[in-house]
Amino acid sequence: ASQMAVPASFNDLATDRETREFFGDIWYQTVVRVPRGWAGQRIGVHLESATHRGTVFVNDTEVITHQGGYLPFEADITDLVAPGEEFRLTVRVNNVLSFQTIPPGVIEDSPHGPKLRYWHDFFNYAGIHRDVWLTARPESHLTDVTVITDIDGTTGRVTYSTEAVGALVTDVVVRDAAGLTVATATGAEGTLDIPDAHFWAPGDGYLYDAEFRMLDGETVVHSYHQSVGVRTVTIDGTKLLVNGQPVYLTGFGMHEDHVTVGKQHIDSMMIRDFECLRWIGANSFRTSHYPYSERVMDYADAQGILVIDETPAVGLNMGLGGGIMGAQGYTTYSPDTINDVTQEVHAQVIRDLIARDKNHPSVIIWSIANEPESETEGAEDYFRPLFDVARQADVSRPVGFVNVMLAPHGACRVSQFADLIMLNRYYGWYVFNDDLVGAEAAFASELEGWSTEGKPIIITEYGADTYPGLHQLPGQPWSEEYQIDYLEAQHRVFDNCDAVVGEQMWNFADFATTAGIMRVGGNKKGAFTRDRQPKSSAHLLRRRWTSTTSPWNRKNG
Ligand code: BDP
């Protein structure tokens, strides 16, 4: 046994290849003492995530197994532990991907032994990336709270529902940011009106505090504080509206990715990221390509950042990156590959994501997949019910998926189910490389096609690999100059297309990937380096996104 940090990805802490590329079971073990003061309460163990599968043991008893690497799970361990006493907490994490996991992967033989391969372009960091908690609750307690907000003139309307163990009276007290009570209600579900409400809006992360309480007579038995941002998200033709006002998204697809610690969540790193977002004038990001730490979602709420919240369904596309990052020669949708079992796992991760993030005002769109194969009949059958799953779980937000270049307008068979169009396009990089004139014309003509759908279009990825410090005149691919020329060409295309309501450049920062001839020490499409310093292009984005002629102002008056 060796020492391991929690939270952290294990991969880059060691110096040997075996550890970095290890796949299989990784055993974590520690001794924990239950606080003596918790006598008489229900005690639980809560993991914010275990990538990609976690099985928890208390002493020698298995208490829970959870599939899916980026969402929380919890087990009640009251009967197995004693207040004031220690117990042995063991977590078996497994990072193997298969055709029945989200994201998918496959183990293939190689001359040097089996290798885990996958079709997504980021390193398969694994371990326990987020905090692990012991929890204590009274016997009677709230288990879930849902809030949906609406606006009526200057009144903010909060429709709420609660779930609980124990038949006590539930009530709710809403306080404003100064702590003054602005609305109250009694009952497990109901509606609260906040007169003259301060609405949550982009750049204004105003949050109320809703305290949900379970009462035994006058005694508060359990209470839960839920922050509430009062806002609406709607679509009107090709416009995306927040609080009835058209918005234009600026920002990035991001990654949870840092030197040494991999996908560990660290508050200080998060603050640096948000400060960089603010500096550059980004009002939004996408949680490409998996749910991020809940701390990130809370912080986005408080900062007034708009979030496209994505499931880990990335790489459901065996035709993409084949031979470069993934394995070759598979059919995406088939009984032996992405099949009914995968579809149910995918449905469950959509439900789990929405269950976790439904109350975040920052979340304005659900993205149920990134770049799946979407031009085939198999794709249509696979995705149709998944959109229903998302809409059943949440009626209050648009649902979409991110379309890949291989399924252009006219060929894609999945966008018909989506409320809006989200496109990843690399005109001037993967196609028309070093030909920005051709790139611009081809991109503009594809967007003309998508515009006829009458739905808002968000460009969720556009980018060019750029090696920081490489300068060339005239700009050539990989140089800082080419990244600038590339972005200017893309931006002209967006500005000329009315239906485009957002641009999220790929990527916020450079990040780790599997090794290969397409990647130089990882993916280098960042506007920032991996240590969060600006490349030359960051200054261009900043000028564009903060000036009075920003696309926001130009398109929305
Ligand atoms: C897209 C993917 C993204 C990749 C990017 C790229 O959505 O994960 O990192 O392209 O190639 O296909 O840089």
Boltz pocket constraint, residues with backbone or C-beta under 6 A from the ligand:
constraints:
  - pocket:
      binder: B
      contacts: [[A, 120], [A, 121], [A, 122], [A, 289], [A, 370], [A, 371], [A, 424], [A, 461], [A, 506], [A, 523], [A, 525]]
      max_distance: 6.0
